[in-house]
């Protein structure tokens, strides 16, 4: 059994990331082994969580993985830890559009049997904060709100008015945070700037968050609340379950892109590739001029290649190596940023030239959950394989699908998307392989062939 808390808020921008990351850092600094988690598909916040705890930040997404996997994935990530902190997504009751509570912070808290701490942006209000908290506490009686942390409190008098009002609601105040510039993290078109792009500054930001929470919150009270969670009653997910290596003793090298331009990945993907029999080797398309020795397959996940297009283009040696590997028929799984990297160009800068397509920055954000079915056999999936995914980009690729598309989309609209050619599977769709471990095994089997 792991003590656990869910950090929620009435809306985005209330301070969830500051509080959750700061609480992780404060608990870790006190000597506790802390397991970090994030509700939803977001890749960026878990990077800050990992920096705060020294452990992989892991996502819990009931839409991508199904409600039945939320508790097992949590138990897998939290194994051996003293306490787990789960950062919510959006407002506490916001989830997949048109799907009720699905993938919301509230649903995740219920699936984890975890108490919730509500972070309230108290700026420009006093007694009204009590009405707000009362509404969130009473909206779903199955969600246990065990305390409130008041954020952006202006003065001692402001704090006094807030505490007095909240006494009427009966929810304890477990923290009061003043505005502090040191905890701010820079943002751009897809949210916070990832840790890998600002390592020194990110370390300082996380340290400041930890100190802010340590000084302003009742850490003993928060830990006691976390320890009040009942037994979870769920076995831990295992990457190796039903995943016998395709060929005993033979471990094909799967090169996985990383570095500042390719920071979007789920920890479970590498675990699944390893369980399927691969030897995973990281490479940085910004700096490495060769693929890892013996590469038999390439995985290029999401990130921000549009920010680094000139640098990626300048590494001509690696672009050629990736292009030659793909044209030879080697298995390549490219997701979002990887899709752009395989195009002929990105914002006019030459890329790998594997796909007959041009990519550029667009004017609007494409964001949302998707339901998809594989429309052709590929390195990742057999025709007819159904997966749920998530799109999150402000770029455009033209054409949006090749002669053989990767996916047929069924939500929110019907369309085809992505590219399947030779061993390449390239698409904007982010998927979580724990929901369909067979994709990892299929990919590794293709590497062996």
C-alpha positions as CSV (number, residue, x, y, z in Angstrom):
1,X,0.0,0.0,0.0
2,X,1.3,3.4,-1.0
3,X,0.1,6.7,0.6
4,X,-1.2,8.9,-2.1
5,X,-2.7,12.3,-2.8
6,X,-4.4,13.8,-5.9
7,X,-3.7,17.5,-6.5
8,X,-6.7,19.0,-8.3
9,X,-8.1,22.5,-9.1
10,X,-11.3,24.2,-10.2
11,X,-9.6,25.2,-13.5
12,X,-6.4,25.3,-15.4
13,X,-4.0,28.0,-14.3
14,X,-4.8,27.6,-10.6
15,X,-1.4,26.4,-9.7
16,X,-1.6,22.6,-9.8
17,X,1.8,22.1,-11.3
18,X,3.5,24.4,-8.8
19,X,1.8,22.7,-5.9
20,X,2.2,19.2,-7.1
21,X,5.9,19.6,-8.1
22,X,6.7,21.5,-5.0
23,X,5.0,18.9,-2.8
24,X,7.0,16.2,-4.5
25,X,10.2,18.1,-4.0
26,X,9.4,18.9,-0.4
27,X,8.5,15.3,0.4
28,X,11.6,14.0,-1.3
29,X,13.8,16.5,0.5
30,X,12.4,15.1,3.8
31,X,13.8,11.7,2.9
32,X,10.6,10.1,1.5
33,X,10.6,8.0,-1.7
34,X,8.1,9.9,-3.8
35,X,6.3,8.5,-6.9
36,X,5.2,11.2,-9.4
37,X,2.1,10.9,-11.6
38,X,0.1,13.1,-14.0
39,X,-3.5,12.7,-15.0
40,X,-4.0,12.9,-18.8
41,X,-1.7,12.7,-21.8
42,X,0.6,15.6,-21.0
43,X,4.3,14.9,-21.5
44,X,5.8,18.1,-20.1
45,X,4.7,18.2,-16.5
46,X,6.1,14.7,-15.8
47,X,9.6,16.0,-16.7
48,X,9.4,18.5,-13.8
49,X,8.0,15.8,-11.6
50,X,10.9,13.6,-12.4
51,X,13.3,16.4,-11.6
52,X,11.6,16.8,-8.2
53,X,11.7,13.1,-7.2
54,X,14.5,11.4,-9.1
55,X,12.0,8.9,-10.5
56,X,10.2,8.7,-13.9
57,X,7.1,10.8,-14.1
58,X,4.2,8.6,-15.2
59,X,0.9,9.3,-16.8
60,X,-2.5,8.0,-15.8
61,X,-5.0,8.4,-18.6
62,X,-8.3,6.5,-18.5
63,X,-9.1,7.5,-22.1
64,X,-5.8,6.3,-23.7
65,X,-5.4,3.2,-21.5
66,X,-8.9,2.4,-20.2
67,X,-10.2,2.7,-16.7
68,X,-9.1,-0.8,-15.8
69,X,-5.4,0.1,-16.3
70,X,-5.3,3.3,-14.2
71,X,-4.8,1.6,-10.8
72,X,-2.4,-1.1,-12.1
73,X,-0.2,1.5,-13.9
74,X,-0.2,3.6,-10.7
75,X,0.8,0.6,-8.6
76,X,3.6,-0.2,-11.1
77,X,5.0,3.3,-10.9
78,X,4.6,3.6,-7.1
79,X,6.1,0.3,-6.2
80,X,8.6,0.7,-3.3
81,X,7.7,4.3,-2.6
82,X,6.5,5.9,0.6
83,X,4.1,8.4,-0.9
84,X,2.7,9.2,-4.4
85,X,1.6,12.6,-5.6
86,X,-0.8,12.7,-8.6
87,X,-1.2,16.0,-10.4
88,X,-4.6,16.4,-12.0
89,X,-5.6,17.8,-15.4
90,X,-7.6,20.9,-16.2
91,X,-10.5,21.5,-13.8
92,X,-11.2,18.6,-11.4
93,X,-14.3,17.4,-13.2
94,X,-13.1,18.1,-16.8
95,X,-12.3,15.1,-19.0
96,X,-12.7,13.8,-22.5
97,X,-15.2,16.0,-24.3
98,X,-18.7,14.6,-24.4
99,X,-17.7,11.6,-22.3
100,X,-18.8,12.6,-18.8
101,X,-16.2,12.1,-16.2
102,X,-14.0,9.9,-18.4
103,X,-10.3,10.8,-18.0
104,X,-11.0,13.5,-15.5
105,X,-9.0,14.1,-12.3
106,X,-12.2,13.3,-10.3
107,X,-12.5,9.9,-12.0
108,X,-8.8,9.1,-11.5
109,X,-9.1,10.0,-7.8
110,X,-12.0,7.5,-7.5
111,X,-10.1,4.8,-9.4
112,X,-7.2,5.3,-7.0
113,X,-9.3,5.6,-3.9
114,X,-7.2,8.7,-3.2
115,X,-8.0,11.8,-1.2
116,X,-8.0,15.1,-3.1
117,X,-6.3,18.4,-2.3
118,X,-8.0,21.3,-4.1
119,X,-5.7,24.1,-5.2
120,X,-7.7,27.4,-5.3
121,X,-6.5,30.5,-7.0
122,X,-7.7,32.9,-4.3
123,X,-6.7,36.1,-6.0
124,X,-9.5,38.7,-6.3
125,X,-11.8,36.8,-3.9
126,X,-12.4,36.1,-0.3
127,X,-15.7,34.5,1.0
128,X,-16.6,33.5,-2.6
129,X,-13.7,31.0,-2.4
130,X,-15.8,29.1,0.2
131,X,-18.7,28.9,-2.2
132,X,-16.4,27.6,-4.9
133,X,-14.9,24.9,-2.6
134,X,-18.4,23.9,-1.4
135,X,-19.5,23.3,-4.9
136,X,-16.5,21.1,-5.8
137,X,-16.8,19.1,-2.6
138,X,-20.5,18.5,-3.0
139,X,-20.7,17.9,-6.8
140,X,-19.7,14.2,-6.6
141,X,-19.9,12.7,-3.1
142,X,-17.7,9.8,-4.2
143,X,-14.7,12.2,-4.5
144,X,-13.1,12.9,-1.2
145,X,-11.8,16.4,-0.9
146,X,-9.6,16.2,2.2
147,X,-8.1,19.8,2.1
148,X,-7.5,23.0,0.3
149,X,-4.3,24.9,-0.6
150,X,-4.9,28.6,-1.2
151,X,-2.7,30.0,-4.0
152,X,-1.8,33.6,-4.9
153,X,-2.9,34.9,-1.5
154,X,-2.1,38.6,-1.3
155,X,-1.7,39.6,2.4
156,X,-2.1,38.3,5.9
157,X,-5.5,40.0,6.1
158,X,-6.6,38.3,2.8
159,X,-5.5,34.9,4.3
160,X,-7.5,35.6,7.4
161,X,-10.7,36.3,5.4
162,X,-10.2,33.2,3.4
163,X,-9.6,30.9,6.4
164,X,-12.7,32.3,8.2
165,X,-14.9,31.7,5.1
166,X,-13.6,28.2,4.6
167,X,-14.4,27.2,8.2
168,X,-18.0,27.3,7.2
169,X,-17.4,24.7,4.6
170,X,-15.6,22.3,6.9
171,X,-12.6,21.6,4.6
172,X,-9.3,22.2,6.3
173,X,-6.8,24.7,4.8
174,X,-3.6,22.7,4.4
175,X,-1.5,25.4,2.8
176,X,-1.4,29.1,1.9
177,X,1.0,30.3,-0.9
178,X,1.9,33.8,-1.7
179,X,2.7,35.0,-5.2
180,X,6.4,34.2,-6.0
181,X,8.2,34.9,-9.3
182,X,10.9,32.3,-8.6
183,X,8.5,29.4,-9.2
184,X,7.4,30.7,-12.6
185,X,8.3,28.5,-15.6
186,X,8.4,29.8,-19.2
187,X,5.7,28.7,-21.6
188,X,5.2,28.6,-25.4
189,X,2.7,27.3,-28.0
190,X,2.3,23.8,-26.4
191,X,2.6,24.7,-22.7
192,X,5.6,24.8,-20.4
193,X,9.1,24.6,-21.9
194,X,10.3,21.0,-21.2
195,X,13.0,20.3,-18.6
196,X,15.5,19.0,-21.2
197,X,15.6,22.5,-22.8
198,X,16.3,24.4,-19.7
199,X,18.0,22.0,-17.3
200,X,19.8,24.5,-15.0
201,X,16.8,26.9,-14.8
202,X,14.4,24.0,-14.3
203,X,16.4,22.7,-11.4
204,X,16.2,26.2,-9.8
205,X,12.5,26.4,-10.5
206,X,11.7,23.0,-8.9
207,X,13.9,23.9,-5.9
208,X,11.9,27.2,-5.5
209,X,8.6,25.3,-5.8
210,X,9.7,22.8,-3.1
211,X,10.7,25.7,-0.8
212,X,7.5,27.5,-1.4
213,X,5.4,24.5,-0.5
214,X,7.6,23.6,2.5
215,X,7.2,27.1,4.0
216,X,3.5,27.5,3.1
217,X,2.0,24.1,3.5
218,X,1.3,21.7,6.4
219,X,3.5,18.8,5.2
220,X,2.6,16.7,8.2
221,X,-1.1,17.2,7.6
222,X,-0.7,16.4,3.9
223,X,1.3,13.3,4.6
224,X,-1.3,12.2,7.1
225,X,-4.1,12.7,4.6
226,X,-2.1,10.7,2.0
227,X,-1.7,7.9,4.5
228,X,-5.5,7.8,5.1
229,X,-6.0,6.3,1.7
230,X,-7.4,2.8,1.9
231,X,-5.7,-0.2,0.3
232,X,-5.9,0.0,-3.5
233,X,-6.7,-3.6,-4.2
234,X,-5.1,-3.6,-7.6
235,X,-2.1,-5.6,-8.8
236,X,0.8,-3.8,-10.5
237,X,0.9,-3.6,-14.3
238,X,3.9,-5.5,-15.7
239,X,5.5,-4.8,-19.1
240,X,6.6,-8.4,-19.3
241,X,3.2,-9.9,-18.8
242,X,2.4,-12.0,-21.9
243,X,5.5,-10.5,-23.6
244,X,7.9,-13.3,-24.1
245,X,10.8,-12.2,-26.3
246,X,10.4,-13.1,-29.9
247,X,13.8,-14.8,-30.1
248,X,15.5,-15.9,-26.9
249,X,19.1,-14.6,-26.7
250,X,18.8,-12.2,-29.7
251,X,18.3,-8.6,-28.7
252,X,17.8,-6.2,-31.6
253,X,18.9,-2.7,-31.0
254,X,16.0,-0.2,-31.1
255,X,17.3,3.4,-31.3
256,X,15.0,5.8,-29.4
257,X,15.3,9.5,-30.2
258,X,15.8,11.9,-27.3
259,X,17.4,15.2,-26.5
260,X,15.9,18.6,-26.3
261,X,14.0,18.3,-29.6
262,X,12.3,14.9,-28.8
263,X,11.2,15.0,-25.2
264,X,7.7,13.4,-25.5
265,X,7.6,9.8,-24.4
266,X,5.9,7.5,-21.9
267,X,8.2,5.5,-19.6
268,X,6.2,2.4,-20.3
269,X,7.2,2.3,-24.0
270,X,10.8,1.6,-23.3
271,X,9.8,-0.9,-20.7
272,X,7.6,-2.7,-23.2
273,X,10.3,-2.7,-25.9
274,X,12.8,-4.1,-23.4
275,X,10.3,-6.8,-22.3
276,X,9.7,-7.7,-25.9
277,X,13.4,-8.5,-26.3
278,X,14.9,-5.3,-27.6
279,X,18.0,-3.5,-26.4
280,X,17.0,0.2,-26.2
281,X,19.7,2.7,-27.2
282,X,19.1,6.5,-26.9
283,X,20.3,9.0,-29.5
284,X,20.0,12.7,-29.9
285,X,19.2,13.9,-33.5
286,X,20.6,17.3,-32.6
287,X,24.0,16.1,-31.7
288,X,24.7,12.5,-32.7
289,X,25.9,12.1,-36.3
290,X,25.3,8.3,-36.4
291,X,22.6,5.9,-35.3
292,X,23.6,3.6,-32.4
293,X,25.7,0.7,-33.5
294,X,23.7,-2.2,-34.7
295,X,20.4,-0.3,-35.0
296,X,17.6,-2.6,-36.1
297,X,14.6,-0.2,-35.5
298,X,14.0,3.5,-34.8
299,X,11.4,5.1,-32.6
300,X,11.1,8.9,-32.9
301,X,8.5,10.3,-30.5
302,X,7.0,13.7,-30.0
303,X,8.6,17.0,-29.0
304,X,9.5,20.3,-30.5
305,X,11.4,19.9,-33.8
306,X,9.9,23.2,-35.0
307,X,12.0,25.0,-32.4
308,X,15.2,23.2,-33.5
309,X,14.6,22.9,-37.2
310,X,17.8,24.7,-38.2
311,X,19.9,22.6,-35.9
312,X,18.2,19.3,-36.9
313,X,18.7,20.2,-40.5
314,X,22.4,21.1,-40.0
315,X,23.0,17.5,-38.7
316,X,23.1,16.2,-42.3
317,X,25.0,13.1,-41.4
318,X,22.2,11.8,-39.1
319,X,19.4,12.9,-41.5
320,X,21.0,10.8,-44.2
321,X,21.5,7.8,-41.9
322,X,17.9,7.9,-40.8
323,X,16.7,8.3,-44.4
324,X,18.9,5.4,-45.6
325,X,17.6,3.2,-42.8
326,X,14.0,4.0,-43.6
327,X,14.4,3.5,-47.4
328,X,16.0,0.1,-46.7
329,X,12.8,-1.1,-45.2
330,X,13.9,-1.0,-41.5
331,X,11.1,-0.5,-39.0
332,X,10.5,3.1,-38.0
333,X,7.8,4.3,-35.6
334,X,7.5,8.1,-35.8
335,X,5.0,10.0,-33.7
336,X,4.2,13.7,-34.2
337,X,7.6,15.3,-34.0
338,X,9.0,12.1,-35.5
339,X,6.5,12.6,-38.4
340,X,7.9,16.1,-39.1
341,X,11.5,14.9,-38.9
342,X,10.8,12.3,-41.6
343,X,9.3,14.9,-44.0
344,X,11.2,16.6,-46.8
345,X,11.3,19.8,-45.0
346,X,10.1,21.6,-41.8
347,X,9.6,25.4,-42.1
348,X,11.8,25.3,-45.2
349,X,14.6,23.5,-43.5
350,X,15.6,20.1,-45.1
351,X,14.7,17.1,-42.9
352,X,15.2,13.3,-43.6
353,X,13.2,13.3,-46.8
354,X,11.6,9.9,-46.1
355,X,8.1,11.1,-46.6
356,X,6.9,13.0,-49.7
357,X,5.5,15.8,-47.5
358,X,6.3,19.3,-46.3
359,X,5.8,20.4,-42.7
360,X,5.4,23.9,-41.3
361,X,4.1,25.8,-38.3
362,X,0.4,26.5,-38.5
363,X,-2.0,29.1,-37.1
364,X,-4.1,27.0,-34.8
365,X,-3.6,24.4,-32.1
366,X,-4.8,20.9,-32.9
367,X,-5.7,19.2,-29.5
368,X,-7.9,16.4,-28.4
369,X,-8.5,12.7,-27.9
370,X,-9.0,10.5,-31.0
371,X,-10.3,7.0,-31.8
372,X,-8.4,5.3,-34.5
373,X,-8.1,2.1,-36.5
374,X,-5.1,0.9,-38.4
375,X,-6.0,0.9,-42.1
376,X,-2.9,-1.0,-43.3
377,X,-0.4,-3.5,-41.9
378,X,2.6,-1.6,-40.6
379,X,5.6,-2.0,-38.3
380,X,3.3,-1.1,-35.4
381,X,-0.1,-2.6,-36.0
382,X,-2.0,-5.0,-38.1
383,X,-4.9,-3.8,-40.2
384,X,-8.0,-3.4,-38.0
385,X,-6.0,-2.7,-34.8
386,X,-8.0,-0.2,-32.7
387,X,-6.3,2.3,-30.5
388,X,-7.2,5.5,-28.7
389,X,-4.8,8.4,-29.0
390,X,-4.2,12.1,-28.6
391,X,-3.2,14.9,-31.0
392,X,-1.3,17.9,-29.7
393,X,0.4,20.1,-32.2
394,X,0.5,23.5,-33.9
395,X,2.2,22.3,-37.0
396,X,0.7,21.2,-40.4
397,X,2.0,18.6,-42.8
398,X,0.9,18.5,-46.4
399,X,-0.4,16.1,-47.5
400,X,-1.9,14.9,-44.2
401,X,-1.9,11.3,-45.3
402,X,0.2,9.2,-47.7
403,X,-1.0,6.8,-50.5
404,X,-1.2,4.3,-47.6
405,X,-2.5,6.1,-44.5
406,X,-1.6,5.0,-40.9
407,X,-4.9,5.5,-39.2
408,X,-8.6,5.9,-40.0
409,X,-9.9,8.4,-37.4
410,X,-13.4,8.0,-35.9
411,X,-13.4,10.7,-33.3
412,X,-14.2,13.6,-33.5
413,X,-14.5,13.4,-37.3
414,X,-13.9,10.7,-39.9
415,X,-10.7,11.0,-41.9
416,X,-7.5,9.2,-42.7
417,X,-4.1,10.3,-41.4
418,X,-0.4,9.5,-41.4
419,X,1.9,7.4,-43.6
420,X,2.7,3.7,-44.0
421,X,5.5,2.9,-46.4
422,X,8.1,0.1,-46.3
423,X,8.8,-0.2,-42.6
424,X,7.8,3.3,-41.7
425,X,4.7,4.1,-39.6
426,X,4.5,7.9,-39.2
427,X,1.5,9.8,-37.7
428,X,0.5,12.8,-35.6
429,X,-1.3,10.4,-33.2
430,X,0.2,9.9,-29.7
431,X,-0.7,6.5,-28.3
432,X,0.1,4.8,-25.0
433,X,1.4,1.3,-25.8
434,X,0.4,-0.1,-22.4
435,X,-3.2,-0.1,-23.8
436,X,-2.1,-2.4,-26.6
437,X,1.3,-4.1,-25.7
438,X,1.1,-6.0,-29.0
439,X,2.4,-3.0,-30.9
440,X,5.7,-3.2,-29.0
441,X,6.1,-6.9,-29.6
442,X,5.2,-6.5,-33.3
443,X,7.7,-3.7,-33.7
444,X,10.5,-5.8,-32.1
445,X,9.6,-8.8,-34.2
446,X,10.0,-6.6,-37.3
447,X,13.4,-5.5,-36.1
448,X,14.4,-9.2,-35.8
449,X,13.3,-9.8,-39.4
